[in-house]
Amino acid sequence: MIGDDPEELMNDRDRSVVVSGGGTGIGRAIAARFARQGGHVTILGRRPEALSAAAAEIRGTHPVRTVAVDLSDPADVEAALSELPDDVDVLVNNAGGRGTPAAGGGLKEVAERWRRDFDNNVLPAVLLTEALLPRLASPGGRVITIGSVAALRGNGAYGAMKAALQAWNHTLAQQLGGRGATANVVVPGYVAGTEFFGGPATEEELARRRSQTLVGRVGEPEDVAAAVAFLAGPDAGYITGEFLNVNGGTLLGR
Ligand SMILES: NC(=O)c1ccc[n+]([C@@H]2O[C@H](COP(=O)([O-])OP(=O)(O)OC[C@H]3O[C@@H](n4cnc5c(N)ncnc54)[C@H](OP(=O)(O)O)[C@@H]3O)[C@@H](O)[C@H]2O)c1
């Protein structure tokens, strides 16, 4: 069971951890993992009710704090700064998604689609990181961004935006190196049980996804949380500017 190892439990004692999109899915599992390990966790998202529900359900050493903010809006991020912790040890840029596709096939809709995917996936990570950089622990700070296998396999504007995050992470790692802090990207394949696809997957879809992996099961939010915990932990201090694939071998296929 994740979090039962006494040494692991020590890892995050009293560290300040900020998780964007921590109210649902992968972000919620990440927040829960850090909370169990003794961290002071703050979760961010646009919907206050999703954040409150997650905060009430996550069992940790300290209460989970919530901050409702649209991370694609610079003014909103600026306004939220007073509610965010003064010191940040771990920043997890997890907020993202695809949103509802714009109807129609004209260039106007194409532009809308690309702008929307940029707003949904690139700006939340970039704006929150820029805002919190002055508060990031130096040395020891860790920035971990959630990418996607779509960056490596395609999937239109969404994949392109996740690839942009990987390129951005190079610059961030270069910036942070001198401060003794690191920046890495966790790159999940398909992960079940989140709001990403707007509803639960059918049995057929799950079987298809399962068959694409080498390990014969689909990803769970906890798989991604474990990779994030590793990159935030004491054994990963010499790893920066990297991408960690968490996809059960999907890239190799079967
Ligand atoms: N599920 C998968 O198969 C999969 C695979 C690869 C990568 N990923 C990535 O994993 C991350 C988490 O996704 P998920 O699968 O856990 O889906 P999810 O349940 O939809 O989680 C996305 C979270 O991000 C928050 N969010 C989105 N836009 C935001 C914004 N502008 N400002 C603040 N919060 C925002 C959402 O909360 P609000 O709606 O309340 O704002 C939500 O809590 C995403 O970056 C996604 O691209 C997912």
The ligand as a Gaussian input file, in Angstrom:
#p B3LYP/6-31G(d) Opt

LIG

0 1
 N       -6.224000      10.703000     -18.116000
 C       -5.323000      10.449000     -19.045000
 O       -5.423000       9.439000     -19.779000
 C       -4.120000      11.349000     -19.218000
 C       -3.064000      10.877000     -19.995000
 C       -1.930000      11.659000     -20.161000
 C       -1.865000      12.894000     -19.545000
 N       -2.913000      13.355000     -18.793000
 C       -2.760000      14.674000     -18.167000
 O       -2.904000      14.533000     -16.773000
 C       -3.340000      15.765000     -16.209000
 C       -4.526000      15.492000     -15.275000
 O       -5.606000      15.023000     -16.053000
 P       -6.678000      13.978000     -15.520000
 O       -6.655000      12.812000     -16.435000
 O       -6.524000      13.755000     -14.064000
 O       -8.041000      14.755000     -15.872000
 P       -9.019000      15.620000     -14.944000
 O       -9.639000      14.759000     -13.923000
 O       -9.915000      16.336000     -15.912000
 O       -8.055000      16.665000     -14.228000
 C       -7.695000      17.927000     -14.756000
 C       -7.691000      18.906000     -13.600000
 O       -7.132000      20.151000     -14.029000
 C       -7.944000      21.217000     -13.537000
 N       -7.819000      22.322000     -14.491000
 C       -7.956000      22.248000     -15.843000
 N       -7.798000      23.464000     -16.388000
 C       -7.546000      24.322000     -15.368000
 C       -7.301000      25.718000     -15.291000
 N       -7.312000      26.499000     -16.375000
 N       -7.072000      26.261000     -14.081000
 C       -7.078000      25.494000     -12.973000
 N       -7.295000      24.170000     -12.971000
 C       -7.536000      23.600000     -14.169000
 C       -9.359000      20.624000     -13.488000
 O      -10.153000      21.247000     -12.502000
 P      -11.258000      22.368000     -12.882000
 O      -12.021000      21.840000     -14.064000
 O      -12.084000      22.498000     -11.646000
 O      -10.488000      23.596000     -13.184000
 C       -9.079000      19.192000     -13.072000
 O       -9.062000      19.047000     -11.658000
 C       -3.655000      16.683000     -17.391000
 O       -2.589000      17.554000     -17.591000
 C       -3.792000      15.722000     -18.559000
 O       -3.491000      16.346000     -19.776000
 C       -4.030000      12.603000     -18.612000

